[in-house]
Amino acid sequence: MKTLENEPDPRFTLANERTFLTWLSTSLALSAGGVAMAAVSADVFVPWMRTVLAVILVSLSALSAAMAYPRWRLIQRALRRAAPLPPPALAPLFGYGVATVAVLALVLILFRR
């Protein structure tokens, strides 16, 4: 028989759910940014660099969406077991990935033809 003692505080479960939804909305924003970058006019950025930036953004989008549910599940399991939470292993990848795109876009804007 399942007891309520094994259930985590609902606030933690709901916070975990909000984080899951935030990863999905981040994925949508990254995807939109990638599509927008691909649609930028050829006179703004050189075509190969637009493609590189768009691919990075859409790849980060796919990774964010693909990892949102497994991350939610791992955290929910840890909450139920009162175990330590898993580290945010993908956070540096997203941070550095978005920073790379931003710096490259800034360089292209500043040094455009």
Phi and psi in degrees as GROMACS dihedral restraints (atoms count N, CA, C in turn):
[ dihedral_restraints ]
;  ai    aj    ak    al  type     phi  dphi    fc
    3     4     5     6     1   -81.5    20    10
    4     5     6     7     1   132.8    20    10
    6     7     8     9     1  -108.7    20    10
    7     8     9    10     1   158.9    20    10
    9    10    11    12     1   -70.9    20    10
   10    11    12    13     1   -15.0    20    10
   12    13    14    15     1   -63.1    20    10
   13    14    15    16     1   -28.8    20    10
   15    16    17    18     1   -83.0    20    10
   16    17    18    19     1   -10.9    20    10
   18    19    20    21     1   -81.4    20    10
   19    20    21    22     1   132.8    20    10
   21    22    23    24     1   -72.2    20    10
   22    23    24    25     1   162.6    20    10
   24    25    26    27     1   -55.1    20    10
   25    26    27    28     1   129.0    20    10
   27    28    29    30     1   -55.8    20    10
   28    29    30    31     1   -29.9    20    10
   30    31    32    33     1   -61.8    20    10
   31    32    33    34     1   -37.6    20    10
   33    34    35    36     1   -70.9    20    10
   34    35    36    37     1   -39.8    20    10
   36    37    38    39     1   -62.7    20    10
   37    38    39    40     1   -44.3    20    10
   39    40    41    42     1   -68.1    20    10
   40    41    42    43     1   -35.7    20    10
   42    43    44    45     1   -65.0    20    10
   43    44    45    46     1   -39.4    20    10
   45    46    47    48     1   -63.5    20    10
   46    47    48    49     1   -40.2    20    10
   48    49    50    51     1   -65.2    20    10
   49    50    51    52     1   -41.4    20    10
   51    52    53    54     1   -63.0    20    10
   52    53    54    55     1   -38.5    20    10
   54    55    56    57     1   -65.0    20    10
   55    56    57    58     1   -41.5    20    10
   57    58    59    60     1   -57.6    20    10
   58    59    60    61     1   -47.3    20    10
   60    61    62    63     1   -66.5    20    10
   61    62    63    64     1   -32.0    20    10
   63    64    65    66     1   -67.6    20    10
   64    65    66    67     1   -38.5    20    10
   66    67    68    69     1   -61.5    20    10
   67    68    69    70     1   -39.2    20    10
   69    70    71    72     1   -68.2    20    10
   70    71    72    73     1   -40.9    20    10
   72    73    74    75     1   -69.2    20    10
   73    74    75    76     1   -32.9    20    10
   75    76    77    78     1   -63.3    20    10
   76    77    78    79     1   -40.9    20    10
   78    79    80    81     1   -60.5    20    10
   79    80    81    82     1   -43.9    20    10
   81    82    83    84     1   -62.9    20    10
   82    83    84    85     1   -41.1    20    10
   84    85    86    87     1   -65.7    20    10
   85    86    87    88     1   -42.2    20    10
   87    88    89    90     1   -64.0    20    10
   88    89    90    91     1   -40.7    20    10
   90    91    92    93     1   -63.7    20    10
   91    92    93    94     1   -44.7    20    10
   93    94    95    96     1   -62.4    20    10
   94    95    96    97     1   -39.4    20    10
   96    97    98    99     1   -63.4    20    10
   97    98    99   100     1   -39.9    20    10
   99   100   101   102     1   -65.7    20    10
  100   101   102   103     1   -42.6    20    10
  102   103   104   105     1   -65.2    20    10
  103   104   105   106     1   -42.4    20    10
  105   106   107   108     1   -62.7    20    10
  106   107   108   109     1   -41.4    20    10
  108   109   110   111     1   -63.3    20    10
  109   110   111   112     1   -40.7    20    10
  111   112   113   114     1   -66.1    20    10
  112   113   114   115     1   -27.0    20    10
  114   115   116   117     1   -90.4    20    10
  115   116   117   118     1    -4.2    20    10
  117   118   119   120     1   -61.5    20    10
  118   119   120   121     1   142.1    20    10
  120   121   122   123     1   -60.3    20    10
  121   122   123   124     1   146.7    20    10
  123   124   125   126     1   -63.5    20    10
  124   125   126   127     1   -22.1    20    10
  126   127   128   129     1   -82.5    20    10
  127   128   129   130     1    -6.8    20    10
  129   130   131   132     1   -89.1    20    10
  130   131   132   133     1   -53.3    20    10
  132   133   134   135     1  -125.8    20    10
  133   134   135   136     1   151.9    20    10
  135   136   137   138     1   -64.9    20    10
  136   137   138   139     1   142.7    20    10
  138   139   140   141     1   -56.3    20    10
  139   140   141   142     1   -41.3    20    10
  141   142   143   144     1   -66.8    20    10
  142   143   144   145     1   -33.6    20    10
  144   145   146   147     1   -73.9    20    10
  145   146   147   148     1   -36.6    20    10
  147   148   149   150     1   -57.7    20    10
  148   149   150   151     1   -43.9    20    10
  150   151   152   153     1   -63.9    20    10
  151   152   153   154     1   -43.7    20    10
  153   154   155   156     1   -60.1    20    10
  154   155   156   157     1   -48.9    20    10
  156   157   158   159     1   -63.0    20    10
  157   158   159   160     1   -42.3    20    10
  159   160   161   162     1   -63.4    20    10
  160   161   162   163     1   -42.3    20    10
  162   163   164   165     1   -64.4    20    10
  163   164   165   166     1   -41.4    20    10
  165   166   167   168     1   -61.3    20    10
  166   167   168   169     1   -47.3    20    10
  168   169   170   171     1   -63.9    20    10
  169   170   171   172     1   -45.1    20    10
  171   172   173   174     1   -69.8    20    10
  172   173   174   175     1   -33.5    20    10
  174   175   176   177     1   -65.2    20    10
  175   176   177   178     1   -43.8    20    10
  177   178   179   180     1   -62.2    20    10
  178   179   180   181     1   -36.8    20    10
  180   181   182   183     1   -61.1    20    10
  181   182   183   184     1   -48.6    20    10
  183   184   185   186     1   -63.2    20    10
  184   185   186   187     1   -41.0    20    10
  186   187   188   189     1   -64.5    20    10
  187   188   189   190     1   -42.8    20    10
  189   190   191   192     1   -61.1    20    10
  190   191   192   193     1   -46.9    20    10
  192   193   194   195     1   -66.2    20    10
  193   194   195   196     1   -41.2    20    10
  195   196   197   198     1   -69.1    20    10
  196   197   198   199     1   -30.1    20    10
  198   199   200   201     1   -95.6    20    10
  199   200   201   202     1    -7.2    20    10
  201   202   203   204     1   -62.2    20    10
  202   203   204   205     1   -50.2    20    10
  204   205   206   207     1   -70.0    20    10
  205   206   207   208     1   -46.6    20    10
  207   208   209   210     1   -57.1    20    10
  208   209   210   211     1   -37.9    20    10
  210   211   212   213     1   -66.2    20    10
  211   212   213   214     1   -44.4    20    10
  213   214   215   216     1   -57.4    20    10
  214   215   216   217     1   -45.6    20    10
  216   217   218   219     1   -62.8    20    10
  217   218   219   220     1   -44.0    20    10
  219   220   221   222     1   -61.6    20    10
  220   221   222   223     1   -42.4    20    10
  222   223   224   225     1   -69.0    20    10
  223   224   225   226     1   -41.2    20    10
  225   226   227   228     1   -62.3    20    10
  226   227   228   229     1   -40.8    20    10
  228   229   230   231     1   -62.8    20    10
  229   230   231   232     1   -43.6    20    10
  231   232   233   234     1   -63.7    20    10
  232   233   234   235     1   -40.5    20    10
  234   235   236   237     1   -61.8    20    10
  235   236   237   238     1   -42.6    20    10
  237   238   239   240     1   -67.3    20    10
  238   239   240   241     1   -29.7    20    10
  240   241   242   243     1   -94.7    20    10
  241   242   243   244     1    -1.1    20    10
  243   244   245   246     1    55.1    20    10
  244   245   246   247     1    39.5    20    10
  246   247   248   249     1   -99.8    20    10
  247   248   249   250     1   165.0    20    10
  249   250   251   252     1   -61.8    20    10
  250   251   252   253     1   145.7    20    10
  252   253   254   255     1   -74.3    20    10
  253   254   255   256     1   145.1    20    10
  255   256   257   258     1   -68.1    20    10
  256   257   258   259     1   148.5    20    10
  258   259   260   261     1   -68.7    20    10
  259   260   261   262     1   153.1    20    10
  261   262   263   264     1   -78.3    20    10
  262   263   264   265     1    78.0    20    10
  264   265   266   267     1   -61.3    20    10
  265   266   267   268     1   -32.1    20    10
  267   268   269   270     1   -88.6    20    10
  268   269   270   271     1   -10.7    20    10
  270   271   272   273     1   -56.2    20    10
  271   272   273   274     1   -46.1    20    10
  273   274   275   276     1   -62.2    20    10
  274   275   276   277     1   -37.4    20    10
  276   277   278   279     1   -61.7    20    10
  277   278   279   280     1   -43.4    20    10
  279   280   281   282     1   -68.8    20    10
  280   281   282   283     1   -43.6    20    10
  282   283   284   285     1   -60.5    20    10
  283   284   285   286     1   -50.5    20    10
  285   286   287   288     1   -69.2    20    10
  286   287   288   289     1   -34.9    20    10
  288   289   290   291     1   -63.9    20    10
  289   290   291   292     1   -47.7    20    10
  291   292   293   294     1   -68.2    20    10
  292   293   294   295     1   -38.6    20    10
  294   295   296   297     1   -62.8    20    10
  295   296   297   298     1   -40.0    20    10
  297   298   299   300     1   -61.6    20    10
  298   299   300   301     1   -46.5    20    10
  300   301   302   303     1   -61.2    20    10
  301   302   303   304     1   -43.7    20    10
  303   304   305   306     1   -63.7    20    10
  304   305   306   307     1   -43.7    20    10
  306   307   308   309     1   -66.3    20    10
  307   308   309   310     1   -44.4    20    10
  309   310   311   312     1   -62.6    20    10
  310   311   312   313     1   -41.4    20    10
  312   313   314   315     1   -64.8    20    10
  313   314   315   316     1   -40.2    20    10
  315   316   317   318     1   -62.7    20    10
  316   317   318   319     1   -44.2    20    10
  318   319   320   321     1   -61.0    20    10
  319   320   321   322     1   -44.5    20    10
  321   322   323   324     1   -64.8    20    10
  322   323   324   325     1   -37.3    20    10
  324   325   326   327     1   -66.9    20    10
  325   326   327   328     1   -44.5    20    10
  327   328   329   330     1   -69.7    20    10
  328   329   330   331     1   -33.9    20    10
  330   331   332   333     1  -112.0    20    10
  331   332   333   334     1    27.2    20    10
  333   334   335   336     1   -70.4    20    10
  334   335   336   337     1   156.5    20    10
